Amino acid sequence: MADTSTQSIQVHAPLARVAAVICDFARYPEWAESIKRVEVLEEYEDGYAAQVRFQIDATVLIDEYTLEYAYADDLSRIEWSLVEPSKTQRSQEGSYDLVETAGGETTVTYTLAVDLAIGMLGMFRRKAEKMIMDTALKELKRRVESLPAA
């Protein structure tokens, strides 16, 4: 059974720029350290990725898996789910919820629920989830804020 974890971070950029980085899957290996390869397998008619295959190497966790994505019309919510079990995951559900503030910044809330196919004590699992989420949010923030303002 998967437990759900949630964390948020403030990004000094408008929602559209944050969403653009999240949706640019081909560039993930440039800024997300554990992601080694990404392949967009299917796209929706509007050009957004429908299914994306990831190859990750997070030292303690090496895996290859495919996620299916869905998007809110205004890109304020980007969610995904694991298409089929992988070597290390039985299921994965996640989302980014983006809320732009009056000052043009964006609060990014990352929610993730992973059911691992490998045994892990609850204490270690929660620590690993926190580390994964911290890293993902900090890397996203760094990437978005390093891009020139449009």
Buried (B, 14 or more C-beta within 10 A) or exposed (E): EBEEBEBEBEBBBBBEBBBBBBBBBEEBBEBBEBBBEBEBEEEEEEEBBBBBBBBBBBEEBEBBBBBBBEBEEEBBBBBBBBBEEBEBBBBBBBBBBBEBEEEEBBBBBBBBBBBBEEEBEEEEBEEBBEEBBEBBBEBBBEBBBEEEEE
